[in-house]
């Protein structure tokens, strides 16, 4: 089992590299001089990676794409707000609390288009989606099924750091250690968000907006030396590596302010989990006597309750609980044990989140069907 897991992880590394190289050759071979060629490149890179992973997981690993955190739910509002605030606060820290010079780049219209497309499409969307699919999707799930949740989070984050070795002087042990620590903290934060939400899309949002807004992009670039064109630039007058990070592929990601930002995300997830566990513990499990009198429902009736993301809904656990039993959903919108809903339930979950008045209607309708109040004591464990 462990050998198979290692082999599948190696294949995941190969897939992300091959699809990226093939997409570059394909896109730039068709229209190299077109300034919008990056749109084709990013689109083809994402679609080709998804196709290869779909074929590999279906015919080799024999699991569904939903089992790789690639299904619903969509990004949550809390993490979307966090994805914007964290990189903005990091930039404000450097502007107001470090000495440096701010300047605007003299770029032509064509150069501005190139800078924007590189920052948003290549560094933002493409990097975030492909890396989250592989590291927080395929690799995290494979490690979780083989070694457990804690090991999966740390090992997938370490592999995420190894993936960013490109551009780093590996002969300098100090830089290597600092890069591993910083990128692993970011990987742990993204992995925990993926575990909590049940899909990679909140992590994709955090990763994408961090790459675009944190000063790593060419729209607003923060560095100790400006080596490539950017629309706005802030040059930090400091040689402290803890403050400036590492020149290379990770840049200011290896700095203390960025590590503090991702550590804040980790603490948010831990707080949410403790709050959720306290909420669940306030509803005791049924005693054996009460449990024996709990009413039984048919599968047809039970599925009426599945997929409703609300604290008063009841969620049916198809494969992980005893048949014809309900347990409280706790507002997560998905099974805490399987971490996924089948497609109809996930679609309904997304629809109800966008239409709160419809959610209220279905909650009341579901409440009228629930006759036994003792089922409210069943908590997701």
C-alpha positions as CSV (number, residue, x, y, z in Angstrom):
1,X,0.0,0.0,0.0
2,X,2.8,2.4,0.9
3,X,4.7,1.5,-2.2
4,X,1.6,2.2,-4.4
5,X,1.1,5.5,-2.7
6,X,4.7,6.6,-3.3
7,X,4.4,5.5,-7.0
8,X,1.1,7.5,-7.4
9,X,2.7,10.6,-5.8
10,X,5.7,10.3,-8.2
11,X,3.2,10.1,-11.1
12,X,1.5,13.3,-9.8
13,X,4.8,15.1,-10.0
14,X,5.4,13.9,-13.5
15,X,1.9,14.9,-14.6
16,X,2.1,18.5,-13.4
17,X,5.5,18.9,-15.1
18,X,4.5,17.2,-18.4
19,X,1.2,19.0,-18.8
20,X,2.9,22.4,-18.1
21,X,5.7,21.8,-20.7
22,X,3.3,20.4,-23.2
23,X,0.9,23.4,-22.8
24,X,3.7,25.9,-23.3
25,X,4.8,24.1,-26.5
26,X,1.2,23.8,-27.8
27,X,0.1,27.3,-27.0
28,X,3.2,29.2,-28.2
29,X,3.5,26.9,-31.2
30,X,0.1,28.1,-32.5
31,X,0.3,31.8,-31.9
32,X,3.6,32.9,-30.4
33,X,3.4,36.6,-31.3
34,X,-0.2,37.0,-30.0
35,X,-0.2,38.9,-26.7
36,X,-3.2,36.9,-25.5
37,X,-1.5,33.5,-26.0
38,X,-1.2,33.1,-22.3
39,X,-5.0,32.7,-22.1
40,X,-4.7,29.7,-24.3
41,X,-1.7,28.4,-22.4
42,X,-3.4,28.7,-19.0
43,X,-6.6,27.1,-20.2
44,X,-4.9,24.2,-21.9
45,X,-2.6,23.6,-18.9
46,X,-5.5,23.4,-16.5
47,X,-7.7,21.3,-18.8
48,X,-4.9,18.9,-19.7
49,X,-3.9,18.3,-16.1
50,X,-7.5,17.7,-15.1
51,X,-7.9,15.3,-18.0
52,X,-4.8,13.3,-17.2
53,X,-5.7,13.1,-13.5
54,X,-9.2,12.0,-14.4
55,X,-8.0,9.2,-16.6
56,X,-5.3,8.1,-14.1
57,X,-7.6,8.1,-11.1
58,X,-10.4,6.3,-13.0
59,X,-8.4,3.6,-14.7
60,X,-5.3,3.2,-12.5
61,X,-6.2,4.2,-8.9
62,X,-9.9,3.5,-9.5
63,X,-11.3,6.3,-7.5
64,X,-13.6,9.2,-8.4
65,X,-12.5,12.8,-8.9
66,X,-14.8,13.8,-6.0
67,X,-12.6,11.7,-3.7
68,X,-9.7,14.0,-4.5
69,X,-11.3,17.2,-3.0
70,X,-12.2,18.3,-6.5
71,X,-15.9,18.5,-6.0
72,X,-18.2,20.8,-4.1
73,X,-18.5,23.0,-2.0
74,X,-17.5,26.2,-3.7
75,X,-15.1,28.7,-2.0
76,X,-16.6,29.9,1.3
77,X,-17.1,33.6,1.9
78,X,-14.8,33.6,5.0
79,X,-11.9,32.3,3.0
80,X,-12.5,34.6,0.1
81,X,-12.3,37.6,2.4
82,X,-9.2,36.1,4.0
83,X,-7.6,35.6,0.6
84,X,-7.9,39.3,-0.1
85,X,-7.0,40.7,3.3
86,X,-3.8,38.6,4.0
87,X,-1.7,39.6,1.0
88,X,-2.9,43.2,1.2
89,X,-1.9,43.4,4.9
90,X,1.5,41.9,4.0
91,X,2.0,44.7,1.4
92,X,0.9,47.4,3.8
93,X,3.4,46.1,6.4
94,X,6.3,46.5,4.0
95,X,5.1,49.9,2.8
96,X,4.6,51.4,6.3
97,X,7.1,49.5,8.5
98,X,10.1,49.0,6.3
99,X,12.4,51.6,4.7
100,X,12.3,51.6,0.9
101,X,11.5,53.5,-2.3
102,X,8.2,53.4,-4.2
103,X,8.2,54.0,-7.9
104,X,6.0,53.5,-10.9
105,X,7.4,51.6,-13.9
106,X,7.5,53.2,-17.4
107,X,5.8,50.5,-19.4
108,X,4.2,50.6,-22.8
109,X,0.6,49.5,-23.4
110,X,1.8,46.1,-24.7
111,X,4.2,45.6,-21.7
112,X,1.3,46.4,-19.3
113,X,-0.8,43.7,-21.0
114,X,2.1,41.2,-20.7
115,X,2.6,42.1,-17.0
116,X,-1.1,41.8,-16.2
117,X,-1.6,38.5,-18.0
118,X,1.5,37.0,-16.5
119,X,0.5,38.0,-13.0
120,X,-3.1,37.1,-13.1
121,X,-3.2,34.2,-15.5
122,X,0.2,32.4,-15.2
123,X,1.3,33.3,-11.6
124,X,-2.2,33.5,-10.2
125,X,-4.8,31.3,-11.7
126,X,-2.7,28.7,-13.5
127,X,-0.2,28.2,-10.6
128,X,-2.9,28.1,-7.9
129,X,-5.3,25.7,-9.7
130,X,-2.7,23.2,-11.0
131,X,-0.7,23.1,-7.7
132,X,-3.8,22.8,-5.6
133,X,-5.2,20.0,-7.8
134,X,-2.0,18.0,-7.4
135,X,-0.8,18.8,-3.8
136,X,-4.1,19.5,-2.0
137,X,-6.1,17.2,-4.2
138,X,-4.4,14.1,-5.4
139,X,-1.3,13.9,-3.1
140,X,-3.2,14.9,0.1
141,X,-5.9,12.4,-0.5
142,X,-3.5,9.5,-1.3
143,X,-1.4,10.2,1.8
144,X,-4.6,10.6,3.9
145,X,-5.9,7.2,2.8
146,X,-2.5,5.5,3.5
147,X,-1.0,7.3,6.5
148,X,-3.8,9.3,8.1
149,X,-4.7,13.0,8.2
150,X,-1.8,14.5,10.2
151,X,0.9,12.7,8.3
152,X,-0.9,13.7,5.0
153,X,-0.9,17.4,5.9
154,X,2.8,17.5,6.8
155,X,4.1,15.3,4.0
156,X,2.1,16.9,1.3
157,X,3.3,20.3,2.5
158,X,6.9,19.1,2.5
159,X,6.5,17.9,-1.1
160,X,5.0,21.3,-2.0
161,X,8.1,22.9,-0.6
162,X,10.3,20.5,-2.6
163,X,8.4,21.4,-5.8
164,X,9.5,25.1,-5.3
165,X,13.3,24.2,-5.2
166,X,13.6,25.6,-8.7
167,X,15.5,28.9,-8.7
168,X,17.0,28.3,-5.2
169,X,20.7,27.9,-4.5
170,X,20.6,24.5,-2.9
171,X,24.2,24.8,-1.9
172,X,23.3,27.4,0.7
173,X,21.8,25.2,3.6
174,X,20.4,28.3,5.4
175,X,18.3,29.3,2.4
176,X,17.1,25.7,1.8
177,X,16.0,25.3,5.4
178,X,14.3,28.7,5.5
179,X,12.5,27.9,2.2
180,X,11.3,24.5,3.4
181,X,10.0,26.0,6.6
182,X,8.2,28.9,5.0
183,X,6.6,27.0,2.1
184,X,5.6,24.1,4.4
185,X,3.8,26.6,6.6
186,X,1.9,27.8,3.6
187,X,1.2,24.2,2.5
188,X,-0.1,23.3,5.9
189,X,-2.4,26.2,6.0
190,X,-3.8,25.4,2.5
191,X,-4.1,21.7,3.4
192,X,-6.0,22.4,6.6
193,X,-8.4,24.7,4.7
194,X,-8.9,22.0,2.1
195,X,-9.6,19.4,4.9
196,X,-12.0,21.8,6.7
197,X,-14.0,22.8,3.6
198,X,-14.0,19.5,1.8
199,X,-12.7,20.8,-1.5
200,X,-9.7,22.5,-2.9
201,X,-11.5,25.6,-4.1
202,X,-11.1,27.8,-1.0
203,X,-7.4,26.9,-1.0
204,X,-7.3,27.8,-4.7
205,X,-8.7,31.2,-3.9
206,X,-6.2,31.9,-1.1
207,X,-3.3,30.7,-3.2
208,X,-4.4,32.6,-6.3
209,X,-5.0,36.0,-4.7
210,X,-1.8,35.6,-2.6
211,X,0.3,35.2,-5.8
212,X,-1.5,38.2,-7.4
213,X,-1.7,40.7,-4.5
214,X,1.2,39.9,-2.1
215,X,4.0,41.7,-3.9
216,X,5.2,38.6,-5.7
217,X,3.5,39.6,-8.9
218,X,4.5,42.1,-11.5
219,X,1.5,44.3,-10.9
220,X,2.9,45.5,-7.6
221,X,6.3,44.0,-7.0
222,X,8.2,44.1,-3.7
223,X,11.9,43.1,-3.7
224,X,15.3,44.2,-2.6
225,X,16.2,44.7,-6.3
226,X,13.9,45.2,-9.3
227,X,15.2,42.8,-11.9
228,X,12.1,42.7,-14.2
229,X,9.4,45.2,-15.3
230,X,6.4,45.9,-13.0
231,X,3.6,48.5,-13.0
232,X,4.4,49.6,-9.4
233,X,7.5,48.7,-7.5
234,X,8.6,49.0,-3.9
235,X,12.3,48.4,-3.3
236,X,13.1,47.4,0.3
237,X,16.3,48.8,1.8
238,X,17.2,45.9,4.0
239,X,19.5,42.9,3.8
240,X,17.8,41.0,6.6
241,X,16.8,37.6,5.1
242,X,14.0,37.2,7.7
243,X,12.4,40.4,6.3
244,X,13.2,40.1,2.6
245,X,12.9,36.4,2.1
246,X,14.9,34.5,-0.6
247,X,15.7,35.8,-4.0
248,X,14.3,33.1,-6.4
249,X,11.1,31.2,-7.0
250,X,9.6,31.9,-3.5
251,X,10.8,35.4,-2.9
252,X,9.0,37.1,0.0
253,X,7.1,33.9,0.8
254,X,10.1,33.0,2.9
255,X,9.9,36.1,5.0
256,X,8.5,36.4,8.5
257,X,5.5,38.6,7.6
258,X,4.3,36.0,5.1
259,X,4.8,33.1,7.4
260,X,2.8,35.0,10.0
261,X,0.0,35.5,7.5
262,X,-0.2,31.7,6.8
263,X,0.2,30.9,10.5
264,X,-2.9,33.1,11.1
265,X,-4.9,30.9,8.6
266,X,-3.7,27.8,10.5
267,X,-4.9,29.3,13.8
268,X,-8.3,30.2,12.2
269,X,-8.8,26.6,11.1
270,X,-7.9,25.3,14.5
271,X,-10.2,27.8,16.2
272,X,-13.1,26.8,13.8
273,X,-12.5,23.1,14.5
274,X,-12.5,23.6,18.3
275,X,-15.6,25.7,18.1
276,X,-17.3,23.0,15.9
277,X,-16.2,20.2,18.3
278,X,-17.6,22.2,21.2
279,X,-20.9,22.7,19.3
280,X,-21.1,19.0,18.6
281,X,-20.2,18.0,22.2
282,X,-23.1,20.1,23.4
283,X,-25.4,17.5,21.8
284,X,-24.9,14.2,23.5
285,X,-25.1,10.9,21.8
286,X,-28.3,9.0,22.3
287,X,-28.3,6.4,25.0
288,X,-28.8,2.8,24.0
289,X,-32.4,2.9,25.2
290,X,-33.1,6.1,23.2
291,X,-31.2,4.7,20.3
292,X,-33.3,1.6,20.2
293,X,-36.5,3.7,19.9
294,X,-35.1,5.9,17.2
295,X,-37.4,5.7,14.1
296,X,-36.2,4.1,11.0
297,X,-36.5,5.7,7.6
298,X,-36.2,4.3,4.1
299,X,-33.3,5.3,1.9
300,X,-35.8,7.3,-0.2
301,X,-36.9,9.4,2.7
302,X,-33.3,9.8,4.1
303,X,-32.0,11.3,0.9
304,X,-34.6,14.1,1.2
305,X,-32.5,15.5,4.1
306,X,-29.0,15.2,2.5
307,X,-27.2,18.2,1.0
308,X,-28.8,21.0,3.0
309,X,-26.0,23.2,4.5
310,X,-27.6,24.4,7.6
311,X,-27.2,23.9,11.3
312,X,-30.7,22.6,11.7
313,X,-30.5,20.1,8.8
314,X,-30.0,16.3,9.1
315,X,-27.4,14.6,7.0
316,X,-27.4,11.0,5.9
317,X,-24.0,9.3,5.8
318,X,-24.3,6.7,3.1
319,X,-21.1,4.7,3.6
320,X,-19.9,5.6,7.1
321,X,-22.9,5.2,9.4
322,X,-25.4,2.5,10.0
323,X,-28.2,2.2,7.5
324,X,-31.4,4.3,8.1
325,X,-29.8,6.6,10.6
326,X,-29.6,10.3,10.6
327,X,-26.9,12.5,12.2
328,X,-26.6,16.2,12.6
329,X,-24.8,18.1,9.9
330,X,-23.6,21.0,12.0
331,X,-23.8,23.5,9.1
332,X,-20.8,22.2,7.2
333,X,-22.8,21.2,4.2
334,X,-21.0,17.9,3.6
335,X,-20.3,14.7,5.4
336,X,-17.5,15.2,7.9
337,X,-16.3,11.6,7.4
338,X,-16.5,11.3,3.6
339,X,-15.8,15.0,3.0
340,X,-17.9,14.9,-0.2
341,X,-21.4,14.9,-1.4
342,X,-22.6,13.1,-4.5
343,X,-23.1,15.5,-7.4
344,X,-26.9,16.2,-6.8
345,X,-26.4,17.0,-3.2
346,X,-23.3,19.2,-3.8
347,X,-25.2,21.1,-6.5
348,X,-28.2,21.6,-4.2
349,X,-25.8,22.8,-1.5
350,X,-24.3,25.4,-3.8
351,X,-27.8,26.5,-5.0
352,X,-29.1,26.9,-1.5
353,X,-26.1,28.9,-0.4
354,X,-26.7,31.4,-3.3
355,X,-30.5,31.5,-2.6
356,X,-31.1,31.9,1.1
357,X,-34.8,32.3,0.7
358,X,-35.0,28.9,-0.9
359,X,-32.9,27.5,1.9
360,X,-35.3,28.7,4.5
361,X,-38.2,27.2,2.5
362,X,-36.6,23.8,2.4
363,X,-35.5,23.9,6.0
364,X,-39.1,24.5,7.1
365,X,-40.3,21.8,4.8
366,X,-37.8,19.4,6.2
367,X,-38.7,20.3,9.7
368,X,-42.4,19.4,9.2
369,X,-41.3,15.9,8.1
370,X,-39.2,15.4,11.2
371,X,-41.4,14.0,13.9
372,X,-39.1,12.7,16.5
373,X,-37.2,15.4,18.4
374,X,-34.8,12.8,19.8
375,X,-32.9,12.8,16.5
376,X,-31.7,16.3,17.2
377,X,-29.3,14.8,19.8
378,X,-27.4,12.9,17.2
379,X,-24.2,14.8,16.5
380,X,-21.6,14.2,13.7
381,X,-18.7,12.6,15.5
